[in-house]
């Protein structure tokens, strides 16, 4: 009887540890809503002019905005990637929006602008902490961002 009770208690402890361990890992997909009530179409125009004039790839549409944020703006989201992989981002919006991925030091790694409507951005990243920034370049004041971390090949 005592052995049966001990075995049952041990099984419950192992099951509890598995459940708690599984929930502790950062998620590899999800979504959030961003809000930017102060559109900045000048950022999009400046980035496009730079690309046309020099052929340089535009890495960031949201860094260096010329319009200050409104108090109700929520434009950044922190992501912790538990493993290396391909981070796939999708932004659904009305009008033009920008989407950037930065490392924890603030360096922009990749960016995309929607023209107008939805946009997609994929970037291979090692495990770590990143910041996703969305900015209104001339659209509705809110947008939906979805993400998924796919395994690297």
C-alpha positions as CSV (number, residue, x, y, z in Angstrom):
1,X,0.0,0.0,0.0
2,X,2.8,2.4,1.0
3,X,4.6,1.6,-2.3
4,X,1.5,2.3,-4.3
5,X,1.0,5.7,-2.6
6,X,4.7,6.6,-3.2
7,X,4.4,5.6,-6.9
8,X,1.3,7.6,-7.4
9,X,2.8,10.7,-5.7
10,X,6.0,10.3,-7.9
11,X,3.8,10.1,-11.0
12,X,1.9,13.2,-10.1
13,X,5.2,15.0,-9.5
14,X,6.6,14.0,-12.8
15,X,3.3,15.0,-14.6
16,X,3.3,18.4,-12.8
17,X,6.9,19.0,-13.8
18,X,6.2,18.2,-17.4
19,X,3.2,20.5,-17.6
20,X,5.0,23.4,-15.8
21,X,8.1,22.9,-18.0
22,X,6.1,22.9,-21.2
23,X,4.3,26.1,-20.3
24,X,7.6,27.9,-19.4
25,X,8.9,27.8,-23.0
26,X,8.3,31.0,-25.0
27,X,5.5,30.6,-27.7
28,X,6.6,30.2,-31.3
29,X,3.5,31.9,-32.8
30,X,1.0,34.5,-31.8
31,X,-0.4,37.9,-32.7
32,X,-0.9,41.4,-31.3
33,X,-2.5,44.7,-32.2
34,X,-0.5,47.8,-32.7
35,X,-1.7,51.4,-32.6
36,X,-0.1,54.5,-34.1
37,X,-2.3,57.5,-34.3
38,X,0.3,59.8,-35.8
39,X,1.0,58.7,-39.4
40,X,4.3,59.6,-40.9
41,X,4.2,59.4,-44.7
42,X,7.5,61.3,-45.0
43,X,9.4,58.3,-43.6
44,X,8.1,56.1,-46.5
45,X,8.8,58.8,-49.1
46,X,12.4,59.3,-47.7
47,X,13.1,55.6,-47.7
48,X,11.8,55.2,-51.3
49,X,13.9,58.2,-52.5
50,X,17.1,56.7,-50.9
51,X,16.4,53.4,-52.6
52,X,15.8,55.0,-56.0
53,X,18.8,57.3,-55.7
54,X,21.4,54.9,-54.4
55,X,19.9,51.4,-54.9
56,X,20.5,50.8,-51.1
57,X,18.2,48.3,-49.5
58,X,15.8,49.9,-47.0
59,X,16.3,48.1,-43.7
60,X,14.1,50.3,-41.5
61,X,10.9,52.2,-42.1
62,X,10.2,52.9,-38.4
63,X,13.5,54.1,-37.0
64,X,13.9,57.9,-37.1
65,X,10.3,58.8,-37.5
66,X,9.8,62.6,-37.9
67,X,6.5,62.6,-36.1
68,X,6.4,62.2,-32.3
69,X,4.4,59.4,-30.9
70,X,0.9,60.0,-29.4
71,X,0.4,59.0,-25.8
72,X,-1.9,56.1,-26.8
73,X,0.5,54.7,-29.4
74,X,1.6,51.1,-28.9
75,X,4.1,50.3,-31.6
76,X,6.6,47.8,-30.2
77,X,6.4,44.2,-29.1
78,X,9.2,42.2,-27.5
79,X,9.8,38.6,-28.7
80,X,11.9,35.9,-27.2
81,X,12.8,33.2,-29.7
82,X,13.6,29.9,-27.9
83,X,15.5,28.5,-30.9
84,X,17.1,29.6,-34.1
85,X,14.7,29.7,-37.0
86,X,12.9,31.7,-39.7
87,X,10.7,34.4,-38.1
88,X,7.7,35.1,-40.3
89,X,5.8,38.3,-39.7
90,X,2.5,39.3,-41.3
91,X,0.9,42.8,-40.8
92,X,-2.7,43.3,-41.8
93,X,-3.6,47.0,-42.1
94,X,-5.6,49.6,-44.0
95,X,-3.2,51.9,-45.7
96,X,0.6,52.0,-45.5
97,X,2.4,50.6,-42.5
98,X,6.1,49.8,-41.8
99,X,7.4,46.8,-39.9
100,X,10.9,46.4,-38.5
101,X,12.8,43.7,-36.5
102,X,15.6,44.9,-34.2
103,X,18.0,43.2,-31.9
104,X,18.2,44.0,-28.2
105,X,20.9,46.7,-28.9
106,X,18.5,48.5,-31.2
107,X,20.1,47.7,-34.6
108,X,17.5,47.1,-37.3
109,X,17.9,43.7,-38.9
110,X,15.1,43.8,-41.4
111,X,12.1,45.9,-42.4
112,X,9.2,46.0,-44.8
113,X,6.5,48.5,-45.8
114,X,3.0,47.6,-46.8
115,X,1.7,49.3,-50.0
116,X,-1.3,49.6,-48.9
117,X,-2.7,46.7,-47.0
118,X,-1.0,43.5,-45.8
119,X,2.7,42.9,-45.8
120,X,5.0,40.0,-45.0
121,X,8.6,39.9,-43.6
122,X,10.7,36.8,-43.1
123,X,14.1,36.9,-41.4
124,X,16.4,34.1,-40.2
125,X,17.4,34.7,-36.6
126,X,19.3,32.9,-33.8
127,X,17.6,32.2,-30.5
128,X,17.4,35.4,-28.5
129,X,15.4,38.5,-27.7
130,X,14.1,40.8,-30.4
131,X,11.9,43.9,-30.8
132,X,9.2,44.1,-33.5
133,X,8.2,47.7,-34.3
134,X,5.3,48.7,-36.5
135,X,4.7,52.3,-37.6
136,X,1.9,54.1,-39.4
137,X,3.2,55.4,-42.7
138,X,-0.2,56.7,-43.9
139,X,-2.9,54.3,-42.9
140,X,-5.6,53.5,-40.4
141,X,-4.5,54.0,-36.7
142,X,-4.3,50.3,-35.9
143,X,-3.0,47.1,-37.5
144,X,-2.7,43.4,-36.6
145,X,0.7,41.6,-36.5
146,X,1.0,37.8,-36.6
147,X,4.2,35.9,-36.1
148,X,5.4,32.3,-36.5
149,X,8.8,30.9,-35.8
150,X,9.6,28.1,-38.3
151,X,12.5,25.7,-38.0
152,X,15.7,26.6,-39.9
153,X,16.6,24.3,-42.8
